[in-house]
């Protein structure tokens, strides 16, 4: 590990195009002003810049690759970050950057395993062009109103939460992920998403319409909670899910799962006037629909319980009329 205390320390290693350790900017006393690590093309371990209140600019015009972590934490004054040819990083962690309006990654960072961008002054993610990752977390960036990424897969998790007011999330190429967690957003577009090995959560959004019609499998859980403006939620292609919990979405009165066949558990509560699951063949655990609409028709679900399509505890608040000539939805 090389600790950089001043520009002279960085200049002393400029001839080392491949740096074999980590580069850490000094905190005691802290580096101040502007600093660059020009000349270095690859860092085999980490670049660490954290807890420095006097650094205003940092860059490296030749740096193409950081094999380890690029840590940028708690930098009060830094406003310029300039790495024009950087394209590959092991892990990005940019946290608590109150003076950074943007980053200059002109070549575009396309290869990175984990990305955390949290509590920054960013208004754009320009230059963050990752296509495949494990974890992507973008949260608490209050000026960030548009989140558009060419992301195709995220093996573990995507989290988008508490960014700018009326934040829009656009992931046009996303086909699969572990879990997707969305909070406090105004719109989301994931037209190609077809498979989740984890959960899908939409909470406290400002959306009126939510559509993931290409999504066929949610291996774990579906949560729609506290989305008070949500009027329409479309899951036209969904075949199976784990637990399905749809609660406290006061404007959402109708739900249709046209192709849903299997779910582990179903728990809906709200102002539903209709819930349709015409292809349902198996609910292994609890099935509960609680609605304030006294005319809600529970009959089809009563029939499903009677023939053990619903295998666990069953509760449906509404009318219970015998179906004529119909005993199952299967």
QUIJONOR-V517103 format. One record per residue. OMEGA is omega in degrees with one decimal (none if undefined). Layout:
omega
OMEGA
OMEGA
This chain:
omega
176.5
176.9
-177.5
-178.8
-178.1
-179.2
180.0
177.2
178.6
179.4
-178.2
179.9
-176.4
-179.5
-179.5
-174.6
174.7
-177.3
-167.5
-179.1
177.1
174.4
-177.4
176.8
-173.4
176.2
-178.7
-12.8
-175.8
172.2
-179.7
177.4
-178.1
179.5
175.5
175.9
178.7
179.3
179.7
-178.8
-178.7
173.4
-173.8
177.6
-168.4
166.0
-172.7
176.4
-176.4
175.0
178.3
-176.6
-173.6
179.0
-178.4
-179.4
180.0
-179.9
177.4
-170.9
-178.6
-172.8
-179.3
-170.2
169.0
-174.8
-178.8
-174.7
169.5
-173.8
-177.3
-170.7
168.4
-179.4
-167.2
-171.0
-172.9
-178.2
-178.4
175.3
-168.3
175.4
-167.3
-178.8
-180.0
-178.0
-175.0
179.3
176.2
179.7
174.4
173.7
-179.5
-171.8
175.9
180.0
-170.3
-177.5
-176.2
-179.6
179.8
173.4
175.1
171.7
-169.1
-179.7
-178.0
175.8
-174.2
-177.6
178.4
-176.5
-177.3
-179.9
170.3
175.1
-169.5
172.5
178.5
177.3
-175.4
172.1
-178.2
172.7
179.8
-178.2
174.6
-170.9
-175.3
179.8
-179.0
-177.6
172.0
-178.6
173.4
-179.6
179.5
-174.0
175.4
173.6
-164.4
177.9
-174.7
-175.3
177.7
179.2
-179.9
-178.8
175.9
-174.7
178.7
178.4
172.0
-167.6
-173.9
-171.6
167.1
176.3
173.8
-172.9
169.6
172.5
-174.9
175.6
-177.8
-179.6
177.4
178.0
-177.3
179.2
-170.0
-175.7
-177.6
179.9
-179.1
179.4
169.1
175.4
173.4
-177.6
-176.4
179.0
172.6
178.4
-179.2
174.9
173.1
176.7
176.4
-170.2
-176.3
-176.2
-176.5
-173.4
173.0
176.4
177.4
-173.1
172.4
-177.5
172.9
-173.9
172.2
179.9
175.7
-174.4
170.1
-176.4
178.9
-175.8
173.0
-170.0
177.6
-176.9
-177.3
-176.0
166.7
-171.6
-179.8
-166.0
172.4
178.1
167.0
-171.9
170.2
175.6
-165.3
179.7
-175.1
-179.4
-177.7
174.2
-173.2
177.9
-168.8
-176.3
-173.1
180.0
-177.3
178.8
171.9
174.0
176.6
-177.3
-178.1
-171.3
171.1
171.5
-162.1
-179.9
-176.5
-174.5
-178.3
176.7
176.1
174.1
-168.6
-173.1
-175.6
179.6
-172.5
172.2
176.6
-176.3
178.7
177.1
179.9
171.3
-178.4
-177.7
-173.9
170.3
174.9
172.0
-175.9
175.9
-169.8
-178.2
-173.0
178.3
-176.1
166.7
-170.1
-174.6
-173.3
172.0
-176.2
171.4
177.4
-175.8
177.6
178.4
-176.7
-178.3
-179.6
-175.9
-179.7
-166.0
-176.7
178.8
172.1
-179.8
177.9
177.5
-177.0
-179.2
173.2
164.9
171.0
-170.6
-177.4
178.6
-173.7
175.9
177.5
-177.6
-178.7
179.3
-177.7
-178.5
178.7
178.4
-179.7
175.7
-179.0
179.2
-175.8
174.6
-170.8
none
